[in-house]
Amino acid sequence: MSKSFNAFGLAMGAIALSCLPAVAQTKVTNEGISATEIVIGTHQDLSGPVKGWGVSVSNGMKMAVEEINAAGGINGRKIKMVLEDSGYDPKKAVLASQKMIERDKIFAMIGPMGSPTVLAAQDVLFDAGVLQLFPLSSAEFTFKLDPNKPQERLKFANLVPYVESTRAALKYMVEIKSPKKPCIMYQDDEYGKNVLDGFTQQLEAMKLQPASATSFKRGASDFSAQVAKMKSDGCDLVVLGTVIRETIGAMSEAKKLGWDVTFLGATPTNVMEVPALGKEAVEGLYAASGFEIPYEDTAKDKVKDWLVNYKKTFNTDANTQAIIGYNAVMTFAFYAQKAGKDLTGQKMLDALESGDKFLDIFNSPPTTFSKTNHLANTITQVQQVRGGRWVLVKDNLMF
């Protein structure tokens, strides 16, 4: 973990400790808990521009729910999961969250998809006392706590923050590539702006000047203008604040122009679909990541069994997104089990803040939270596409 992030954590801890009366007033719902059931909710993009993430995440979540229920549930309670399609549209995410709170009476929102959609909907959850756990976003708003807003105590994040992971990966790339004109192409929303912040902060720390910064609207499919501009600006390292199709689109456009430049993607580019769909166009792409991607032909023991079972269940190979979705539900189950048989919202909150460590089967960094730190993971890796699959290049990075 970086020294600056440690300093931030200590500062936030000191502030939070000085405001304990406000923290103690946090309202937590007891809705969705019965003698036999716990109702959880999630909103995913099942039909929009990042459905390549949403469908797989929801499959991973379903698989976890089935495993938990088949084993007897959580202290005798089965999980019921309510799944809504946001289409990666903030307005739809708000409506879906309201529906799950008012009609489905969810106890917690698990792994909701996307920075703009999570940001738009989170206050609806907090006002109702619903926990927001492990969103599919690494934006800082998902874990930074404002001691003057006690309901923010309901948010917990377990993915590497975009700002920190971008900084760590960019620092490594500058060290090994020595670029003179680094550039960035980023999605014009909360996610992309976090990547831009990481890019800008790290260049300032290393006393480098960006040659170009260009953005695109969420859902765009034509990147010819952005790529042509970066080429014209003489960029020799391009950071991508993109997801799947935007990554492939940008690198394909560079190939068309005969532009041989090094690309570094933010963490959402580090998924199996990018090399599978992009093929030769994305060969050589570097990306920040939080854990090593497993492949069935090299995986062992529980991980191999999980990959085989996923393929049997959904008739497709498991991917990064499925693992993240699976782990979101498994992490929830771990802390709900710790909360005890007499489950309440307050006991769930106490269990999450207990410092107990959740360890997954994929050898990811341990998940642990405290009263003053609601972010679990700050370890960054860099992986690269080689021979059509992701290969670990460097681990345990910090800026």
C-alpha positions, -999 to 999 in steps of 0.1 A, spaced: 0 0 0 13 35 -8 25 59 19 1 85 7 -28 61 10 -17 51 45 -16 87 54 -51 92 40 -63 63 60 -48 75 93 -62 110 87 -97 96 80 -94 73 110 -85 103 133 -115 123 120 -139 94 123 -128 86 159 -133 122 168 -169 120 155 -181 87 171 -214 102 183 -223 109 146 -212 74 135 -232 58 162 -264 73 147 -261 53 115 -295 37 106 -293 1 93 -324 -17 79 -336 -50 92 -358 -55 61 -353 -87 41 -345 -109 71 -369 -137 81 -365 -170 99 -358 -187 67 -345 -161 42 -321 -132 36 -331 -110 6 -302 -93 -13 -303 -72 -44 -280 -62 -72 -283 -41 -104 -261 -51 -134 -258 -40 -170 -275 -69 -188 -283 -50 -220 -261 -20 -223 -225 -11 -233 -208 -31 -205 -231 -61 -205 -200 -82 -210 -193 -74 -174 -229 -75 -161 -240 -109 -174 -209 -126 -161 -210 -109 -128 -246 -119 -122 -237 -155 -133 -210 -156 -107 -234 -142 -81 -260 -168 -89 -234 -196 -86 -224 -184 -52 -261 -182 -40 -267 -217 -52 -236 -230 -35 -245 -213 -2 -281 -224 -3 -272 -260 -12 -249 -261 19 -277 -250 42 -276 -213 38 -263 -187 63 -271 -199 99 -301 -217 85 -313 -189 62 -313 -193 24 -303 -163 2 -328 -149 -22 -312 -126 -48 -331 -100 -67 -314 -90 -100 -323 -59 -120 -310 -46 -153 -296 -10 -152 -284 -10 -188 -255 10 -174 -279 40 -172 -278 60 -139 -315 68 -140 -324 31 -145 -301 22 -116 -319 46 -93 -353 32 -103 -341 -3 -99 -327 5 -64 -360 21 -54 -379 -9 -66 -357 -33 -46 -360 -13 -15 -397 -6 -16 -411 -38 -32 -385 -65 -26 -374 -53 8 -338 -61 3 -314 -63 33 -283 -53 13 -272 -43 -22 -244 -66 -33 -220 -59 -62 -239 -32 -80 -224 -25 -115 -206 7 -126 -193 39 -113 -220 63 -127 -248 39 -118 -236 32 -83 -230 69 -76 -265 79 -88 -282 52 -67 -262 50 -35 -280 78 -15 -313 60 -21 -298 30 -4 -283 50 25 -315 68 32 -333 35 36 -305 21 58 -295 -5 31 -258 -16 30 -239 -10 -2 -214 -39 -4 -186 -45 -28 -198 -25 -59 -183 -32 -93 -165 1 -92 -132 12 -78 -141 49 -77 -131 66 -44 -167 75 -35 -174 38 -29 -152 37 2 -143 73 14 -161 81 46 -175 115 54 -178 116 93 -205 143 89 -226 118 70 -232 88 93 -252 69 66 -219 66 46 -208 41 71 -230 17 51 -206 15 21 -178 -10 18 -155 -17 -12 -132 -46 -20 -117 -37 -54 -84 -18 -60 -92 20 -63 -89 33 -99 -67 63 -88 -42 42 -68 -41 13 -93 -36 36 -122 -8 55 -104 10 22 -94 8 7 -129 18 40 -146 48 44 -123 59 9 -133 54 16 -170 73 48 -169 102 30 -151 104 3 -178 95 22 -209 108 58 -202 81 75 -222 86 112 -231 50 119 -242 25 100 -221 -12 104 -231 -46 93 -218 -80 84 -235 -107 81 -209 -145 76 -206 -162 109 -197 -178 98 -164 -170 90 -128 -149 60 -137 -129 77 -164 -123 108 -143 -108 86 -116 -84 71 -141 -76 106 -153 -69 117 -117 -45 88 -112 -28 96 -145 -24 133 -137 -13 128 -101 14 102 -110 28 123 -138 30 153 -115 48 132 -89 73 120 -115 76 155 -130 64 145 -164 41 165 -187 12 148 -205 13 152 -243 -25 147 -247 -57 140 -228 -88 130 -248 -122 118 -237 -152 100 -252 -188 96 -242 -200 65 -224 -213 41 -250 -193 55 -279 -180 30 -306 -159 52 -329 -125 63 -316 -109 74 -348 -107 110 -339 -92 104 -304 -66 79 -317 -57 102 -346 -52 131 -322 -30 111 -299 -9 99 -328 -5 134 -341 5 146 -306 34 121 -307 22 100 -278 45 71 -268 25 57 -240 -13 57 -239 -33 51 -207 -68 38 -214 -97 46 -191 -119 22 -211 -138 -10 -206 -140 -39 -231 -152 -28 -265 -136 7 -261 -102 -9 -254 -105 -31 -285 -118 -2 -306 -90 21 -297 -62 -4 -302 -78 -16 -335 -78 20 -347 -42 23 -338 -34 -8 -359 -53 6 -389 -31 37 -387 1 16 -384 7 33 -351 29 11 -329 25 25 -294 24 10 -259 -11 9 -243 -18 6 -205 -54 -1 -195 -71 6 -162 -84 -24 -142 -117 -28 -161 -97 -37 -193 -81 -66 -175 -108 -92 -185 -106 -123 -206 -129 -109 -233 -103 -83 -243 -78 -108 -257 -105 -132 -267 -124 -107 -289 -96 -83 -297 -72 -110 -308 -41 -96 -326 -53 -60 -322 -47 -61 -284 -16 -82 -283 9 -65 -260 -16 -45 -241 -6 -39 -204 -32 -35 -177 -35 -27 -140 -52 -55 -121 -61 -67 -86 -56 -105 -89 -42 -130 -113 -67 -143 -138 -70 -182 -137 -72 -203 -168 -87 -238 -168 -57 -255 -183 -34 -242 -157 -56 -239 -126 -55 -264 -97 -76 -278 -69 -106 -257 -59 -101 -231 -86 -100 -257 -113 -131 -273 -99 -149 -240 -98 -140 -232 -134 -153 -266 -145 -185 -262 -125 -191 -227 -139 -187 -239 -175 -211 -268 -168 -237 -245 -152 -236 -216 -178 -222 -234 -209 -194 -208 -212 -160 -203 -197 -157 -184 -164 -140 -150 -166 -127 -122 -143 -161 -107 -139 -177 -140 -129 -150 -143 -102 -157 -108 -89 -194 -114 -87 -189 -148 -70 -166 -133 -45 -190 -104 -37 -217 -128 -25 -192 -151 -8 -178 -122 11 -213 -111 21 -220 -146 33 -188 -148 54 -197 -116 73 -234 -125 76 -223 -158 91 -201 -139 116 -230 -117 125 -247 -148 141 -281 -165 141 -299 -134 154 -290 -114 123 -298 -77 123 -285 -48 103 -265 -35 132 -249 -69 138 -240 -72 101 -224 -38 102 -205 -48 133 -193 -80 117 -181 -61 86 -161 -37 108 -147 -64 131 -114 -68 113 -121 -105 105 -104 -116 73 -122 -133 44 -100 -154 21 -113 -165 -12 -103 -196 -32 -85 -176 -59 -56 -165 -38 -67 -129 -39 -55 -104 -12 -74 -109 21 -106 -89 26 -107 -70 59 -124 -38 71 -125 -17 103 -146 11 117 -124 37 101 -114 19 68 -141 5 45 -117 -3 17 -103 -39 17 -78 -41 -12 -50 -18 -24 -26 -43 -39 -19 -36 -76 -5 -59 -103 4 -53 -140 -6 -80 -165 0 -81 -203 -17 -98 -232 7 -124 -246 -3 -152 -269 -40 -144 -265 -41 -145 -227 -32 -124 -197 2 -130 -181 13 -116 -148 42 -92 -154 46 -75 -120 30 -79 -85 28 -59 -53 31 -24 -69 27 9 -52 33 45 -63 
